[in-house]
């Protein structure tokens, strides 16, 4: 691609692109860009929200530029205040290291490992003295920090803001200085932090990085940002059944957002698909995303299972099987809640009761409405459905 064509490709599916003219000049000069994406390993799983920025980073790799994935093992100890109304909990070093390892394993499903430079910001922050930290703190004022929407709201509502949270944007910006980044990718909610990087680079005598803000992926509810804390997410490590089923649960309008940001279809391609039946298009989306993380053919298998259950009133052919004695402890009858909890397929007994009270649990064709129901040992086998996608066979 020519420099101008590359710049057009870089801008595709973005929400904000600051510094594009400088990037064009660097491309015209034949420079290989150093493109930074930072992730703090706060939890062990990446979600489809991360897929949006990883897709963009992979695009830069395909254009011949250097992808730099920075693992914020040091900044995780502070916790990014973006979008927070309170202070994040502190993780142990062991938890951070475990999460970092899983992040890399998952990120390489999207990125080319041979073209990815991995850095940890403990490389430089771990060597800083307290005086170094004070010198870094001089580079921004409290007034500048309070321009940030998250901090301004918390300050006005008298919600505590720790001094260490004020340091976070400075640390993220200093990463860009240490990496000599030409461009930083992040969610649009990261714009403040990424702009700090531009300021610090200029103060250090470097050419300022361009800032590329990606849209925030909405979750399964079609309204709020995809988030583990809200439970409206799909993770890279979800099994094929859950990826397919969760995609099928999104609102029709959200489906097209996923086509655009997760499968990277153009607007013309999407307009062509919108002429077809929405249910078919959602099944194709679910199939392609399942294949992306579990290999070709996994999506077709899940589609067949889905259609058997939801279109033909059948049950899943691959449902887990349990021996009655294993779940009941050898008793001849057991409570429905205890029975399902013993399968370890549910996060809690509270969740099982919620499903029962919501009319989402059936034994065979009979709906269960009483969480106190006692189930007798079957002479053959029984099938219990809990929710839309969970089936259990008990022999």
C-alpha contacts under 8 A as a table, 3 or more apart, distances in Angstrom:
res1	aa1	res2	aa2	distance
1	X	4	X	7.91
1	X	5	X	5.62
1	X	6	X	5.82
1	X	63	X	7.95
2	X	5	X	5.10
2	X	6	X	6.15
3	X	6	X	5.07
3	X	7	X	6.24
3	X	24	X	6.23
3	X	27	X	5.38
3	X	28	X	5.77
4	X	7	X	5.14
4	X	8	X	6.35
4	X	24	X	6.80
5	X	8	X	5.10
5	X	9	X	6.30
6	X	9	X	5.08
6	X	10	X	6.15
6	X	63	X	7.42
7	X	10	X	5.00
7	X	11	X	6.30
7	X	20	X	7.42
7	X	23	X	7.76
7	X	24	X	6.63
8	X	11	X	5.26
8	X	12	X	6.53
9	X	12	X	5.30
10	X	14	X	7.99
10	X	56	X	7.90
10	X	59	X	7.83
10	X	60	X	7.67
11	X	14	X	5.59
11	X	17	X	6.79
13	X	214	X	7.31
13	X	215	X	7.73
13	X	260	X	7.49
13	X	261	X	6.95
13	X	264	X	7.95
14	X	17	X	7.08
14	X	212	X	7.01
14	X	213	X	6.17
14	X	214	X	4.79
14	X	215	X	6.31
15	X	188	X	6.82
15	X	212	X	7.72
15	X	213	X	5.54
15	X	214	X	5.26
15	X	215	X	5.49
16	X	188	X	7.15
16	X	211	X	7.66
16	X	212	X	5.73
16	X	213	X	4.75
16	X	214	X	6.88
17	X	20	X	6.41
17	X	210	X	7.30
17	X	211	X	5.76
17	X	212	X	4.60
17	X	213	X	6.31
18	X	210	X	5.54
18	X	211	X	5.04
18	X	212	X	6.49
19	X	22	X	5.48
19	X	23	X	6.50
19	X	209	X	7.26
19	X	210	X	4.47
19	X	211	X	6.57
20	X	23	X	5.04
20	X	24	X	6.23
20	X	210	X	6.53
21	X	24	X	5.12
21	X	25	X	6.47
22	X	25	X	5.18
22	X	26	X	6.39
22	X	210	X	7.53
23	X	26	X	5.08
23	X	27	X	6.15
23	X	182	X	7.67
23	X	210	X	6.93
24	X	27	X	5.06
24	X	28	X	6.10
25	X	28	X	5.04
25	X	29	X	6.21
26	X	29	X	5.03
26	X	30	X	6.49
26	X	31	X	5.44
26	X	33	X	7.89
27	X	30	X	5.07
27	X	31	X	5.41
27	X	32	X	7.36
27	X	33	X	7.87
28	X	31	X	7.51
32	X	64	X	7.18
32	X	65	X	5.18
32	X	66	X	6.77
33	X	65	X	5.18
33	X	66	X	5.99
33	X	181	X	7.75
33	X	182	X	5.71
33	X	183	X	7.33
34	X	65	X	6.54
34	X	66	X	4.94
34	X	67	X	6.22
34	X	68	X	6.72
34	X	180	X	7.44
34	X	181	X	5.17
34	X	182	X	5.19
34	X	183	X	6.58
35	X	57	X	7.44
35	X	60	X	7.49
35	X	65	X	7.28
35	X	66	X	6.03
35	X	67	X	5.02
35	X	68	X	5.74
35	X	181	X	6.03
35	X	182	X	6.02
35	X	183	X	4.89
35	X	184	X	5.75
35	X	185	X	7.34
36	X	67	X	6.32
36	X	68	X	4.80
36	X	69	X	6.05
36	X	70	X	7.10
36	X	176	X	7.60
36	X	181	X	6.14
36	X	182	X	7.82
36	X	183	X	6.17
36	X	184	X	4.64
36	X	185	X	6.21
37	X	53	X	7.90
37	X	57	X	7.40
37	X	67	X	7.82
37	X	68	X	6.34
37	X	69	X	5.11
37	X	70	X	6.15
37	X	184	X	5.97
37	X	185	X	5.31
37	X	186	X	6.59
38	X	69	X	5.91
38	X	70	X	4.63
38	X	71	X	6.06
38	X	72	X	6.57
38	X	186	X	7.70
39	X	69	X	7.60
39	X	70	X	6.36
39	X	71	X	5.40
39	X	72	X	5.81
40	X	71	X	5.99
40	X	72	X	4.52
40	X	73	X	6.48
40	X	75	X	6.90
40	X	76	X	5.39
41	X	44	X	6.92
41	X	71	X	7.05
41	X	72	X	6.74
41	X	73	X	6.75
41	X	76	X	6.59
41	X	96	X	5.97
41	X	99	X	5.23
41	X	100	X	5.24
41	X	103	X	6.92
42	X	76	X	6.36
42	X	91	X	7.55
42	X	96	X	6.70
42	X	99	X	6.83
43	X	46	X	7.86
43	X	99	X	5.84
44	X	98	X	7.22
44	X	99	X	4.37
44	X	100	X	7.50
44	X	102	X	6.03
44	X	103	X	6.77
45	X	99	X	7.57
45	X	102	X	7.02
45	X	103	X	6.74
45	X	106	X	7.94
45	X	235	X	6.27
45	X	236	X	6.88
45	X	237	X	6.80
46	X	49	X	7.83
46	X	50	X	6.11
46	X	51	X	7.96
46	X	103	X	6.57
46	X	106	X	6.99
46	X	107	X	7.96
46	X	235	X	5.62
46	X	236	X	5.79
46	X	237	X	7.75
47	X	50	X	5.44
47	X	51	X	6.82
47	X	233	X	6.55
47	X	234	X	5.55
47	X	235	X	3.93
47	X	236	X	5.74
48	X	51	X	4.72
48	X	52	X	6.88
48	X	217	X	7.74
48	X	226	X	7.87
48	X	233	X	7.24
48	X	234	X	5.82
48	X	235	X	5.92
48	X	236	X	6.83
48	X	262	X	7.55
49	X	52	X	5.72
49	X	53	X	7.66
49	X	216	X	6.98
49	X	217	X	5.37
49	X	218	X	7.98
49	X	226	X	6.18
50	X	53	X	5.62
50	X	54	X	6.19
51	X	54	X	4.96
51	X	55	X	5.83
51	X	110	X	7.87
51	X	262	X	6.61
52	X	55	X	5.36
52	X	56	X	6.62
52	X	214	X	7.37
52	X	215	X	7.98
52	X	217	X	7.45
52	X	261	X	5.85
52	X	262	X	5.99
53	X	56	X	5.11
53	X	57	X	6.26
53	X	185	X	6.82
53	X	186	X	6.40
53	X	187	X	7.17
53	X	214	X	6.73
54	X	57	X	4.97
54	X	58	X	6.09
54	X	107	X	7.35
54	X	110	X	6.61
54	X	111	X	7.08
55	X	58	X	5.09
55	X	59	X	6.31
55	X	110	X	6.80
55	X	111	X	7.89
55	X	262	X	7.55
56	X	59	X	5.00
56	X	60	X	6.69
56	X	185	X	7.89
57	X	60	X	5.25
57	X	61	X	6.58
57	X	67	X	6.47
57	X	111	X	7.57
57	X	185	X	7.46
58	X	61	X	4.95
58	X	62	X	6.29
58	X	67	X	7.67
58	X	110	X	6.87
58	X	111	X	5.41
58	X	112	X	7.34
59	X	62	X	5.03
59	X	63	X	6.30
60	X	63	X	4.96
60	X	64	X	6.47
60	X	65	X	5.45
60	X	66	X	7.34
60	X	67	X	6.93
61	X	64	X	5.17
61	X	65	X	5.15
61	X	66	X	6.23
61	X	67	X	6.11
61	X	112	X	7.65
61	X	115	X	6.70
62	X	65	X	7.39
66	X	115	X	6.70
66	X	116	X	6.89
66	X	117	X	7.40
67	X	115	X	6.70
67	X	116	X	5.14
67	X	117	X	6.15
68	X	116	X	5.92
68	X	117	X	4.70
68	X	118	X	5.98
68	X	119	X	7.22
69	X	116	X	6.82
69	X	117	X	6.15
69	X	118	X	5.10
69	X	119	X	6.42
70	X	118	X	5.87
70	X	119	X	4.76
70	X	120	X	5.50
70	X	121	X	6.90
71	X	100	X	6.86
71	X	118	X	7.35
71	X	119	X	6.15
71	X	120	X	4.75
71	X	121	X	6.65
72	X	75	X	5.10
72	X	76	X	5.81
72	X	120	X	5.90
72	X	121	X	5.55
72	X	122	X	7.51
73	X	76	X	5.43
73	X	77	X	7.23
73	X	96	X	6.36
73	X	97	X	7.38
73	X	100	X	7.36
73	X	120	X	6.20
73	X	121	X	6.40
73	X	122	X	6.21
74	X	77	X	5.66
74	X	78	X	7.65
74	X	120	X	7.69
74	X	121	X	5.86
74	X	122	X	5.01
74	X	125	X	7.00
74	X	126	X	7.63
75	X	78	X	5.34
75	X	79	X	6.33
75	X	80	X	7.53
75	X	121	X	7.43
75	X	168	X	6.95
75	X	171	X	7.13
75	X	172	X	7.71
76	X	79	X	4.91
76	X	80	X	7.24
76	X	90	X	7.98
76	X	91	X	7.56
76	X	96	X	7.40
77	X	90	X	5.94
77	X	91	X	6.35
77	X	92	X	7.91
78	X	88	X	7.74
78	X	90	X	7.05
78	X	164	X	6.60
78	X	165	X	6.57
78	X	168	X	6.90
79	X	87	X	7.67
79	X	88	X	5.58
79	X	89	X	7.54
79	X	90	X	7.38
79	X	165	X	7.29
79	X	168	X	7.48
80	X	88	X	7.60
80	X	165	X	7.26
80	X	168	X	6.35
81	X	84	X	5.25
81	X	86	X	7.86
81	X	87	X	6.99
81	X	88	X	7.28
81	X	150	X	7.45
81	X	165	X	6.36
81	X	168	X	7.65
82	X	150	X	6.51
82	X	189	X	6.89
82	X	190	X	7.10
83	X	150	X	6.03
83	X	189	X	7.49
84	X	87	X	7.12
84	X	88	X	7.84
84	X	150	X	6.72
85	X	150	X	7.29
85	X	154	X	6.47
85	X	159	X	7.50
86	X	159	X	7.24
86	X	160	X	7.24
86	X	161	X	7.55
87	X	160	X	7.98
87	X	161	X	7.20
87	X	162	X	7.51
87	X	165	X	7.93
91	X	95	X	6.15
91	X	96	X	6.50
92	X	95	X	5.21
92	X	96	X	6.31
93	X	96	X	5.06
93	X	97	X	6.09
94	X	97	X	5.15
94	X	98	X	6.18
95	X	98	X	5.19
95	X	99	X	6.17
96	X	99	X	5.17
96	X	100	X	6.04
97	X	100	X	5.05
97	X	101	X	6.30
98	X	101	X	5.34
98	X	102	X	6.56
99	X	102	X	5.25
99	X	103	X	6.09
100	X	103	X	5.02
100	X	104	X	6.42
101	X	104	X	5.45
101	X	105	X	6.49
102	X	105	X	5.08
102	X	106	X	6.20
103	X	106	X	5.24
103	X	107	X	5.93
104	X	107	X	5.01
104	X	108	X	6.18
105	X	108	X	5.61
105	X	109	X	7.29
106	X	109	X	5.53
106	X	110	X	7.76
106	X	236	X	6.79
106	X	237	X	7.92
107	X	110	X	5.66
107	X	111	X	6.11
108	X	111	X	4.74
108	X	112	X	6.30
108	X	113	X	6.01
109	X	112	X	8.00
109	X	293	X	7.47
111	X	115	X	7.90
111	X	116	X	7.17
112	X	115	X	5.42
112	X	116	X	6.33
113	X	116	X	5.14
119	X	123	X	7.75
120	X	123	X	5.82
121	X	124	X	5.90
121	X	125	X	6.18
121	X	126	X	7.95
121	X	175	X	6.74
122	X	125	X	4.93
122	X	126	X	4.81
122	X	127	X	7.83
123	X	126	X	5.92
123	X	127	X	7.14
124	X	127	X	5.41
124	X	128	X	6.64
124	X	178	X	7.94
125	X	128	X	5.14
128	X	131	X	7.94
128	X	132	X	5.69
128	X	133	X	6.74
129	X	132	X	5.07
129	X	133	X	6.48
130	X	133	X	5.04
130	X	134	X	6.32
131	X	134	X	5.04
131	X	135	X	6.23
132	X	135	X	5.10
132	X	136	X	6.29
133	X	136	X	5.09
133	X	137	X	6.24
134	X	137	X	4.97
134	X	138	X	6.49
135	X	138	X	5.29
135	X	139	X	7.30
136	X	139	X	5.69
136	X	170	X	7.29
137	X	140	X	6.26
137	X	167	X	7.12
137	X	170	X	7.37
138	X	141	X	7.22
139	X	200	X	7.48
140	X	144	X	6.47
140	X	145	X	7.41
140	X	170	X	7.88
141	X	144	X	5.18
141	X	145	X	6.48
142	X	145	X	5.02
142	X	146	X	6.22
143	X	146	X	5.16
143	X	147	X	6.65
144	X	147	X	5.44
144	X	148	X	7.61
145	X	148	X	5.73
145	X	151	X	7.23
145	X	166	X	6.93
146	X	149	X	7.29
146	X	151	X	5.53
146	X	152	X	5.12
147	X	151	X	7.52
147	X	152	X	6.45
148	X	151	X	5.60
148	X	152	X	6.11
148	X	192	X	6.73
149	X	152	X	5.07
149	X	153	X	6.14
150	X	153	X	5.52
150	X	154	X	6.41
151	X	154	X	5.17
151	X	155	X	5.95
151	X	161	X	7.36
152	X	155	X	5.11
152	X	156	X	6.08
153	X	156	X	5.20
153	X	157	X	6.14
154	X	157	X	5.15
154	X	158	X	5.95
154	X	159	X	4.77
154	X	160	X	6.90
154	X	161	X	7.10
155	X	158	X	5.01
155	X	159	X	6.01
155	X	160	X	7.26
155	X	161	X	7.32
156	X	159	X	7.66
161	X	165	X	6.76
161	X	166	X	7.86
162	X	165	X	5.38
162	X	166	X	7.03
163	X	166	X	5.23
163	X	167	X	6.82
164	X	167	X	5.10
164	X	168	X	6.87
165	X	168	X	5.28
166	X	169	X	6.79
166	X	170	X	7.69
167	X	170	X	5.25
167	X	171	X	6.25
168	X	171	X	5.11
168	X	172	X	6.27
169	X	172	X	5.12
169	X	173	X	6.02
169	X	192	X	7.66
169	X	193	X	4.79
169	X	194	X	7.90
169	X	196	X	6.57
170	X	173	X	5.02
170	X	174	X	6.00
170	X	193	X	7.57
170	X	196	X	6.69
170	X	197	X	7.59
171	X	174	X	4.97
171	X	175	X	6.34
172	X	175	X	5.21
172	X	176	X	7.02
172	X	193	X	6.53
172	X	194	X	7.43
172	X	196	X	7.92
172	X	197	X	6.87
173	X	176	X	5.36
173	X	177	X	6.84
173	X	193	X	6.53
173	X	194	X	6.41
173	X	195	X	7.71
173	X	196	X	5.24
173	X	197	X	3.51
173	X	198	X	7.28
173	X	199	X	7.99
173	X	200	X	6.35
173	X	201	X	7.94
174	X	177	X	4.96
174	X	178	X	6.30
174	X	197	X	6.37
174	X	200	X	6.67
174	X	201	X	7.84
175	X	178	X	5.16
175	X	179	X	6.15
175	X	197	X	7.66
176	X	179	X	5.12
176	X	180	X	5.74
176	X	181	X	5.26
176	X	184	X	7.95
176	X	197	X	5.71
176	X	198	X	7.98
176	X	201	X	7.14
176	X	209	X	7.77
177	X	180	X	5.10
177	X	181	X	6.93
177	X	197	X	7.10
177	X	200	X	6.82
177	X	201	X	5.29
177	X	204	X	7.34
177	X	206	X	7.64
180	X	201	X	7.89
180	X	206	X	7.38
181	X	184	X	6.91
181	X	209	X	5.86
182	X	207	X	7.70
182	X	208	X	7.03
182	X	209	X	4.41
182	X	210	X	6.19
183	X	209	X	4.66
183	X	210	X	4.42
183	X	211	X	5.77
183	X	212	X	7.25
184	X	194	X	6.85
184	X	209	X	6.67
184	X	210	X	6.34
184	X	211	X	5.19
184	X	212	X	6.13
185	X	211	X	6.38
185	X	212	X	4.94
185	X	213	X	6.20
185	X	214	X	7.34
186	X	189	X	7.83
186	X	190	X	5.85
186	X	191	X	7.48
186	X	194	X	7.82
186	X	212	X	6.51
186	X	213	X	5.32
186	X	214	X	6.03
187	X	190	X	5.40
187	X	191	X	7.44
187	X	213	X	5.19
187	X	214	X	4.66
187	X	215	X	6.07
187	X	216	X	5.92
188	X	191	X	5.61
188	X	213	X	4.35
188	X	214	X	5.26
188	X	215	X	5.80
188	X	216	X	6.56
189	X	192	X	7.56
189	X	213	X	7.76
189	X	216	X	7.73
190	X	193	X	5.46
190	X	194	X	6.19
190	X	213	X	7.27
191	X	194	X	5.10
191	X	195	X	5.99
191	X	211	X	7.44
191	X	213	X	6.44
192	X	195	X	5.20
192	X	196	X	6.38
193	X	196	X	5.16
193	X	197	X	6.72
194	X	197	X	5.07
194	X	198	X	6.82
194	X	211	X	6.34
195	X	198	X	5.05
195	X	199	X	6.51
195	X	211	X	7.01
196	X	199	X	5.08
196	X	200	X	6.19
197	X	200	X	5.21
197	X	201	X	6.10
197	X	208	X	7.68
197	X	209	X	7.28
198	X	201	X	5.25
198	X	202	X	6.36
198	X	208	X	4.66
198	X	209	X	5.45
198	X	210	X	7.49
199	X	202	X	5.28
199	X	203	X	6.32
199	X	208	X	7.13
200	X	203	X	5.00
200	X	204	X	6.16
201	X	204	X	4.96
201	X	205	X	6.31
201	X	206	X	4.98
201	X	207	X	6.55
201	X	208	X	5.43
201	X	209	X	7.56
202	X	205	X	5.03
202	X	206	X	5.24
202	X	207	X	6.21
202	X	208	X	5.71
203	X	206	X	7.44
216	X	225	X	6.29
216	X	226	X	7.85
217	X	225	X	5.80
217	X	226	X	5.91
217	X	257	X	7.89
217	X	258	X	7.97
217	X	261	X	7.81
218	X	221	X	7.54
218	X	222	X	5.59
218	X	223	X	5.94
218	X	224	X	5.40
218	X	225	X	4.31
218	X	226	X	5.00
218	X	254	X	7.48
219	X	222	X	5.54
219	X	223	X	6.73
219	X	224	X	5.93
219	X	225	X	5.46
219	X	226	X	3.81
219	X	227	X	6.95
219	X	232	X	4.94
219	X	233	X	5.59
220	X	223	X	7.93
220	X	226	X	7.25
220	X	232	X	4.94
220	X	233	X	6.30
220	X	246	X	7.18
220	X	247	X	7.47
220	X	249	X	6.81
220	X	250	X	4.97
220	X	251	X	7.56
221	X	224	X	6.84
221	X	232	X	6.33
221	X	250	X	6.45
221	X	251	X	7.22
222	X	250	X	6.51
222	X	251	X	6.06
222	X	253	X	7.70
222	X	254	X	5.58
226	X	230	X	7.60
226	X	232	X	5.72
226	X	233	X	5.27
227	X	230	X	5.31
227	X	231	X	6.30
227	X	232	X	5.97
227	X	233	X	5.66
228	X	231	X	4.92
228	X	232	X	6.61
228	X	233	X	5.89
230	X	233	X	7.79
234	X	238	X	6.80
234	X	243	X	6.50
234	X	246	X	7.05
235	X	238	X	5.36
235	X	243	X	7.94
236	X	293	X	6.76
238	X	242	X	5.97
238	X	243	X	6.02
239	X	242	X	5.43
239	X	243	X	6.29
240	X	243	X	5.21
240	X	244	X	6.08
240	X	290	X	5.79
240	X	294	X	6.69
240	X	298	X	6.75
240	X	299	X	7.23
240	X	302	X	6.85
241	X	244	X	5.36
241	X	245	X	5.93
241	X	302	X	6.07
241	X	389	X	7.70
242	X	245	X	5.05
242	X	246	X	5.70
242	X	389	X	7.74
243	X	246	X	5.33
243	X	247	X	6.15
243	X	286	X	7.22
243	X	289	X	7.48
243	X	290	X	5.98
244	X	247	X	5.36
244	X	248	X	6.28
244	X	286	X	4.90
244	X	287	X	6.62
244	X	289	X	7.60
244	X	290	X	6.00
244	X	299	X	7.14
244	X	302	X	6.57
244	X	303	X	7.49
245	X	248	X	5.08
245	X	249	X	6.45
245	X	286	X	7.65
245	X	306	X	7.61
245	X	389	X	6.92
246	X	249	X	5.12
246	X	250	X	6.96
247	X	250	X	5.65
247	X	255	X	7.98
247	X	282	X	7.53
247	X	285	X	7.57
247	X	286	X	5.42
248	X	282	X	6.20
248	X	283	X	6.76
248	X	286	X	6.43
250	X	254	X	6.24
250	X	255	X	6.51
251	X	254	X	5.32
251	X	255	X	6.49
252	X	255	X	5.13
252	X	256	X	7.24
252	X	278	X	6.87
252	X	282	X	7.71
253	X	256	X	5.84
253	X	257	X	7.13
254	X	257	X	5.07
254	X	258	X	6.42
255	X	258	X	5.16
255	X	259	X	6.34
255	X	282	X	6.59
255	X	285	X	7.67
256	X	259	X	4.92
256	X	260	X	6.19
256	X	270	X	7.18
257	X	260	X	5.09
257	X	261	X	6.06
257	X	262	X	7.98
258	X	261	X	5.24
258	X	262	X	5.14
258	X	263	X	6.85
259	X	262	X	5.77
259	X	263	X	5.06
259	X	264	X	6.32
259	X	265	X	5.97
259	X	270	X	7.41
259	X	285	X	6.96
260	X	263	X	5.97
260	X	264	X	4.76
260	X	265	X	4.95
260	X	266	X	6.68
260	X	267	X	7.59
260	X	270	X	7.55
261	X	264	X	5.12
261	X	265	X	7.54
263	X	289	X	7.80
265	X	269	X	6.02
265	X	270	X	6.50
266	X	269	X	5.17
266	X	270	X	6.29
267	X	270	X	5.07
267	X	271	X	6.15
268	X	271	X	5.16
268	X	272	X	6.38
269	X	272	X	5.18
269	X	273	X	6.48
270	X	273	X	5.07
270	X	274	X	6.16
271	X	274	X	5.13
271	X	275	X	6.97
272	X	275	X	5.83
272	X	276	X	7.83
273	X	276	X	5.58
273	X	281	X	7.12
274	X	277	X	7.47
274	X	278	X	7.28
274	X	281	X	7.98
276	X	280	X	7.41
276	X	281	X	6.96
277	X	280	X	5.48
277	X	281	X	6.35
278	X	281	X	5.02
278	X	282	X	6.09
279	X	282	X	5.13
279	X	283	X	6.27
280	X	283	X	5.12
280	X	284	X	6.25
281	X	284	X	5.05
281	X	285	X	6.17
282	X	285	X	4.97
282	X	286	X	6.12
283	X	286	X	5.10
283	X	287	X	6.02
283	X	303	X	6.96
284	X	287	X	4.99
284	X	288	X	6.14
285	X	288	X	5.26
285	X	289	X	6.21
286	X	289	X	5.30
286	X	290	X	6.05
286	X	299	X	6.99
287	X	290	X	5.23
287	X	291	X	6.17
287	X	298	X	7.65
287	X	299	X	3.99
287	X	300	X	6.06
287	X	302	X	7.50
287	X	303	X	6.69
288	X	291	X	5.08
288	X	292	X	6.16
288	X	299	X	6.37
289	X	292	X	4.95
289	X	293	X	6.75
289	X	299	X	7.49
290	X	293	X	5.60
290	X	294	X	5.94
290	X	295	X	7.53
290	X	298	X	6.31
290	X	299	X	4.89
291	X	294	X	5.12
291	X	295	X	4.60
291	X	296	X	4.81
291	X	297	X	6.44
291	X	298	X	5.46
291	X	299	X	5.13
292	X	295	X	5.97
292	X	296	X	7.37
294	X	298	X	6.00
295	X	298	X	5.93
296	X	299	X	7.03
297	X	300	X	5.23
297	X	301	X	6.31
298	X	301	X	5.25
298	X	302	X	6.35
299	X	302	X	5.14
299	X	303	X	6.06
300	X	303	X	4.99
300	X	304	X	6.29
301	X	304	X	5.25
301	X	305	X	6.42
302	X	305	X	5.02
302	X	306	X	5.97
303	X	306	X	4.99
303	X	307	X	6.10
304	X	307	X	5.24
304	X	308	X	6.16
305	X	308	X	5.10
305	X	309	X	6.32
305	X	315	X	7.93
305	X	316	X	5.82
305	X	317	X	7.24
306	X	309	X	5.28
306	X	310	X	5.96
306	X	311	X	7.72
306	X	316	X	7.83
307	X	310	X	5.26
307	X	311	X	4.92
307	X	312	X	6.58
308	X	311	X	5.80
308	X	312	X	4.99
308	X	313	X	6.39
308	X	314	X	5.20
308	X	315	X	6.72
308	X	316	X	7.29
309	X	312	X	5.86
309	X	313	X	4.94
309	X	314	X	4.43
309	X	315	X	5.09
309	X	316	X	6.44
310	X	313	X	5.58
310	X	314	X	7.31
315	X	391	X	7.35
316	X	319	X	5.56
316	X	391	X	6.91
319	X	390	X	7.81
319	X	391	X	5.60
319	X	392	X	5.82
319	X	393	X	6.67
320	X	391	X	7.30
320	X	392	X	5.60
320	X	393	X	6.26
321	X	392	X	6.19
321	X	393	X	4.68
321	X	394	X	5.80
321	X	395	X	7.34
322	X	326	X	7.00
322	X	327	X	7.27
322	X	343	X	7.69
322	X	392	X	7.65
322	X	393	X	6.29
322	X	394	X	4.91
322	X	395	X	6.29
323	X	326	X	5.33
323	X	327	X	6.77
323	X	394	X	5.73
323	X	395	X	5.07
324	X	327	X	5.40
324	X	328	X	5.96
324	X	330	X	7.49
324	X	377	X	6.83
324	X	378	X	7.97
324	X	394	X	5.87
324	X	395	X	5.68
325	X	328	X	5.19
325	X	329	X	5.32
325	X	330	X	4.48
325	X	331	X	7.16
326	X	329	X	5.68
326	X	330	X	7.11
327	X	330	X	7.93
327	X	339	X	5.77
327	X	340	X	8.00
327	X	342	X	5.38
327	X	343	X	6.84
328	X	331	X	5.51
328	X	332	X	7.62
328	X	333	X	7.18
328	X	334	X	5.90
328	X	339	X	6.40
328	X	342	X	7.93
331	X	334	X	6.87
332	X	376	X	6.09
332	X	377	X	5.22
333	X	374	X	6.35
333	X	375	X	5.39
333	X	376	X	4.31
333	X	377	X	5.55
334	X	338	X	6.85
334	X	339	X	6.24
334	X	374	X	5.39
334	X	375	X	5.34
334	X	376	X	6.71
334	X	377	X	7.98
335	X	338	X	5.30
335	X	339	X	6.02
335	X	371	X	7.93
335	X	372	X	6.31
335	X	373	X	5.73
335	X	374	X	4.35
335	X	375	X	5.95
336	X	339	X	5.03
336	X	340	X	6.22
336	X	371	X	6.70
336	X	372	X	7.00
336	X	373	X	5.78
336	X	374	X	5.94
336	X	375	X	6.11
337	X	340	X	5.39
337	X	341	X	6.04
337	X	349	X	6.37
337	X	352	X	6.25
337	X	353	X	6.76
337	X	371	X	6.35
337	X	372	X	7.48
338	X	341	X	5.02
338	X	342	X	6.13
338	X	349	X	7.52
339	X	342	X	5.38
339	X	343	X	7.10
340	X	343	X	5.45
340	X	344	X	7.51
340	X	345	X	7.60
340	X	346	X	7.63
340	X	352	X	7.45
341	X	344	X	5.64
341	X	345	X	7.12
341	X	346	X	6.40
341	X	348	X	6.97
341	X	349	X	6.06
341	X	352	X	7.54
343	X	346	X	7.63
344	X	347	X	7.49
346	X	349	X	7.49
346	X	351	X	7.08
346	X	352	X	7.04
347	X	351	X	6.68
348	X	351	X	5.29
348	X	352	X	6.69
349	X	352	X	4.97
349	X	353	X	6.23
350	X	353	X	5.18
350	X	354	X	6.19
351	X	354	X	4.97
351	X	355	X	6.28
352	X	355	X	5.12
352	X	356	X	6.30
352	X	386	X	7.93
353	X	356	X	5.05
353	X	357	X	6.05
353	X	371	X	5.79
354	X	357	X	5.20
354	X	358	X	6.02
355	X	358	X	5.04
355	X	359	X	6.37
355	X	360	X	5.10
355	X	361	X	6.25
355	X	386	X	6.82
355	X	387	X	6.57
356	X	359	X	5.20
356	X	360	X	5.66
356	X	361	X	5.28
356	X	368	X	6.20
356	X	369	X	5.63
356	X	370	X	6.83
356	X	371	X	6.17
356	X	386	X	7.91
357	X	360	X	7.57
357	X	369	X	5.83
357	X	370	X	7.04
357	X	371	X	7.17
358	X	369	X	7.90
359	X	367	X	6.71
359	X	368	X	6.72
359	X	369	X	6.06
360	X	367	X	7.58
360	X	368	X	7.90
360	X	385	X	7.74
360	X	386	X	5.76
360	X	387	X	4.92
360	X	388	X	7.43
361	X	367	X	5.95
361	X	368	X	5.58
361	X	369	X	7.79
361	X	384	X	7.12
361	X	385	X	5.48
361	X	386	X	4.37
361	X	387	X	6.21
362	X	365	X	6.15
362	X	366	X	5.30
362	X	367	X	4.22
362	X	368	X	5.42
362	X	384	X	5.64
362	X	385	X	5.15
362	X	386	X	6.62
363	X	366	X	5.31
363	X	367	X	6.41
363	X	368	X	6.94
363	X	382	X	7.09
363	X	383	X	5.93
363	X	384	X	4.51
363	X	385	X	6.51
364	X	382	X	6.69
364	X	383	X	5.46
364	X	384	X	6.14
364	X	385	X	7.64
368	X	371	X	7.73
368	X	373	X	7.85
370	X	373	X	5.48
378	X	381	X	5.69
378	X	382	X	6.62
378	X	395	X	6.98
380	X	395	X	6.01
381	X	393	X	6.85
381	X	394	X	5.45
381	X	395	X	4.26
382	X	393	X	5.81
382	X	394	X	5.36
382	X	395	X	6.66
383	X	391	X	6.86
383	X	392	X	5.60
383	X	393	X	4.54
383	X	394	X	6.38
384	X	391	X	5.71
384	X	392	X	5.17
384	X	393	X	6.50
385	X	388	X	7.55
385	X	389	X	7.71
385	X	390	X	5.77
385	X	391	X	4.47
385	X	392	X	6.42
386	X	389	X	7.27
386	X	390	X	5.32
386	X	391	X	6.37
387	X	390	X	5.97
